[in-house]
Amino acid sequence: MNNAYEIPNLRFSLPAGADIPRRRFVGVNTSGEGVIATAAGSAIGVSMNQAADGEVLEIADGIVMVEAGGEIAAGADVEVGAKGKAVTKTTGIGVGVAITGAAVAGQLVAVKLMSVSNANGADGADGADAPLVQTFVYTATDLAAGADITDAIIGVVPAGYTATVIDAQVISTGTTAGIADAKASVVLLEAGSTKIAEVTFDVDNAFPAAGVAEAITLLPAADELEAGSVLLLTVTNDEAVDLPVFTVQVTVTLTPVV
């Protein structure tokens, strides 16, 4: 009997870059859209709903159910198989460990997704000395001209760890309008009330084009965030600034508290 249970951890959403079935490993394309993960490659999580191209795709990591692409033994390392299904790891990147088994393709298997990234990117399962890495992703709606975002929750530093922000990016999926002399858009990341990263898009620093990422400048306070720190996003636009759908991606390393 195939036990079916899951304990999702981080849940987030992206616009689907294609038709995505439920319970498949997913990745992200250069346009910031969720797509089926490449066989033997990395994965940012598992699809929690069926989404058509352009619809909202719900994604989760943690312990999640994935459709098996073949027989998998409980306790086996798994990698991404064809069509985003879970298969026993061979030469690909280890993306998780099977908690339950699957006797045949098509069954659901509970997988604990890896949070460890190998420094050379070749094999997450072998990265015993690599840092713990967590990526938070927030996708904003298509904002009307002058509309703002205030203290949207990106994620939280888990209990038992401190975190260092190592990268923050704005990834655009469309074309902006209205940025000109004295008309700007400010993207701010905070941990509680402390600024940790900020970027201003104006006539001298254009908002990224569709499918392009732009770094958010990290501030000194990004170096060490305490457990329980809530990451917040604020976007402040002048009245003429009209932003498209965009994604903010924040990557942190986690250090156990001793």
C-alpha positions in Angstrom: 0.0 0.0 0.0 1.3 3.4 -1.0 1.0 5.8 2.0 0.0 9.3 0.9 1.0 12.2 3.1 2.8 15.5 2.8 4.1 18.3 5.0 4.6 21.3 2.6 7.1 23.9 3.9 7.5 27.0 1.7 4.5 27.6 -0.6 4.7 30.2 -3.4 3.3 30.8 -6.8 4.5 31.7 -10.3 2.8 32.3 -13.6 2.8 29.0 -15.5 5.0 29.1 -18.6 3.2 26.1 -20.2 0.5 23.6 -19.3 1.6 22.0 -16.0 0.1 18.9 -14.5 -0.3 18.5 -10.7 2.3 16.6 -8.7 5.4 17.2 -10.9 8.8 18.7 -10.2 9.0 22.2 -11.6 11.7 24.7 -12.4 11.7 28.4 -13.5 12.5 29.7 -17.0 14.3 32.9 -17.9 10.9 34.8 -17.9 10.3 33.9 -14.3 7.6 31.4 -15.2 7.1 28.0 -13.7 7.8 25.1 -16.1 8.3 21.3 -15.9 11.8 20.7 -14.5 14.4 19.3 -16.8 15.1 15.6 -16.5 18.2 15.0 -14.3 18.2 18.7 -13.5 17.4 20.8 -10.5 13.9 21.7 -9.2 12.5 24.6 -7.2 9.5 22.5 -5.9 6.5 20.5 -6.9 3.3 21.7 -8.6 0.4 21.7 -6.2 -2.3 22.4 -8.8 -2.9 21.8 -12.5 -2.3 25.1 -14.3 -2.7 26.1 -18.0 -0.2 28.3 -19.7 -0.4 31.8 -18.1 -2.5 30.7 -15.1 -1.2 30.8 -11.5 0.9 27.8 -10.6 1.1 26.9 -6.9 4.4 25.4 -5.8 5.6 23.8 -2.6 8.8 22.3 -1.1 9.2 20.3 2.1 7.7 16.8 2.1 5.5 16.7 -1.0 3.7 14.1 -3.1 5.2 13.6 -6.6 4.0 11.3 -9.4 6.5 8.5 -9.9 8.0 7.7 -13.3 8.8 4.1 -12.3 9.5 1.9 -9.3 11.1 3.7 -6.4 12.1 2.2 -3.0 11.4 4.1 0.2 14.7 5.7 1.3 16.1 6.0 -2.2 17.5 9.3 -3.5 15.4 10.6 -6.4 16.0 12.9 -9.4 13.8 14.5 -11.9 12.6 12.1 -14.6 10.8 12.6 -17.9 7.8 15.0 -17.7 8.8 16.1 -14.2 8.1 12.8 -12.6 10.2 11.3 -9.7 12.6 8.5 -10.5 15.4 6.8 -8.6 18.6 8.8 -8.8 21.3 7.6 -11.2 23.5 10.3 -12.8 21.3 13.4 -12.4 21.1 15.9 -9.6 19.6 14.5 -6.4 16.6 16.6 -5.6 15.2 14.6 -2.6 14.7 11.4 -0.8 11.7 9.1 -1.1 9.9 8.6 2.2 7.4 6.2 0.7 7.9 3.9 -2.2 6.1 3.4 -5.5 5.7 0.0 -7.1 4.9 1.3 -10.6 4.9 4.4 -12.6 1.9 6.7 -12.0 1.7 6.1 -8.2 2.4 9.0 -5.8 5.5 9.0 -3.7 6.2 11.2 -0.7 9.6 13.0 -1.3 11.5 15.1 1.1 13.0 17.8 -1.1 16.7 18.6 -0.7 17.6 22.0 0.8 21.3 21.4 0.4 23.0 22.7 -2.7 26.4 21.3 -3.8 28.9 24.0 -4.5 29.6 22.6 -8.0 25.9 22.1 -8.7 26.5 18.6 -9.8 24.8 16.6 -7.1 22.8 17.9 -4.2 22.9 14.6 -2.4 26.7 14.6 -2.2 27.0 18.1 -0.8 27.5 17.3 2.8 29.8 20.3 3.4 27.9 22.7 1.3 25.8 25.4 2.9 22.0 25.1 3.4 20.4 27.3 0.8 16.8 28.5 0.8 15.2 30.5 -2.1 12.1 32.6 -1.5 10.0 33.6 -4.5 7.2 36.2 -4.6 5.2 36.9 -7.8 3.4 40.3 -7.9 0.2 40.9 -9.9 0.1 43.3 -12.8 0.1 46.6 -10.9 -2.0 49.5 -12.2 -0.3 52.9 -12.7 0.8 54.2 -9.4 -0.2 51.1 -7.4 2.1 50.0 -4.6 2.9 46.9 -2.6 3.3 47.3 1.1 4.9 44.7 3.4 4.1 41.7 1.3 5.5 38.6 3.1 8.3 36.9 1.1 9.2 34.2 3.7 10.6 33.6 7.2 14.0 32.4 8.5 13.3 29.0 10.0 13.6 28.2 13.7 17.1 27.0 14.7 18.9 29.0 11.9 20.4 32.4 11.2 20.3 33.5 7.6 22.5 35.6 5.2 20.9 37.0 2.1 23.3 36.2 -0.8 21.2 37.3 -3.7 18.0 39.2 -4.5 16.6 39.7 -8.0 13.6 41.3 -9.7 12.6 39.3 -12.8 10.1 40.9 -15.2 7.6 39.2 -17.4 6.5 42.2 -19.4 7.0 45.8 -20.3 6.8 48.7 -17.9 5.6 52.2 -18.6 5.8 55.7 -17.0 9.3 55.6 -15.7 10.9 59.0 -16.6 12.6 62.0 -15.0 11.3 62.3 -11.5 9.1 59.2 -12.0 10.5 56.1 -10.3 9.8 52.7 -8.8 11.5 51.7 -5.6 11.8 48.0 -4.6 12.7 47.5 -0.9 13.3 44.3 1.1 13.1 44.4 4.9 13.5 42.0 7.7 10.9 43.3 10.0 11.6 47.0 10.0 15.2 46.7 9.0 16.2 47.4 5.4 18.2 44.6 3.9 18.1 45.3 0.1 16.9 48.1 -2.1 16.9 49.3 -5.8 15.5 52.3 -7.5 14.3 52.0 -11.1 14.3 55.4 -12.9 15.4 57.1 -16.1 19.0 56.1 -15.4 18.2 52.5 -14.2 15.5 51.0 -16.3 13.1 48.3 -15.0 14.2 45.0 -16.5 12.6 43.9 -19.8 10.5 40.7 -20.1 12.6 37.7 -19.2 15.4 39.8 -17.7 16.6 39.8 -14.1 17.9 42.8 -12.2 19.8 42.6 -8.9 18.5 44.3 -5.8 21.4 45.9 -4.0 22.1 44.2 -0.7 22.7 46.3 2.4 24.9 45.5 5.4 21.9 44.3 7.5 21.5 41.4 5.0 24.5 39.6 6.5 22.9 37.9 9.4 19.1 37.6 10.0 17.9 35.9 13.2 15.6 32.9 13.3 12.0 34.0 12.9 12.9 37.1 10.9 10.1 37.8 8.4 11.2 39.0 4.9 8.9 41.7 3.6 8.6 43.4 0.2 7.5 47.0 -0.4 7.3 48.5 -3.9 6.6 52.2 -4.1 5.7 53.7 -7.5 5.2 57.2 -8.6 1.7 57.9 -10.0 2.6 57.3 -13.7 4.7 54.1 -13.2 2.9 51.0 -14.5 4.7 47.8 -13.8 4.0 44.4 -15.4 3.8 41.0 -13.6 7.2 40.5 -12.0 8.8 38.1 -9.6 11.2 38.9 -6.7 13.6 36.0 -5.8 15.6 36.1 -2.6 18.3 33.5 -1.9 19.7 33.0 1.6 22.2 30.6 3.2 21.2 29.1 6.5 23.5 28.5 9.5 22.4 26.3 12.4 22.3 28.1 15.8 24.6 26.4 18.2 
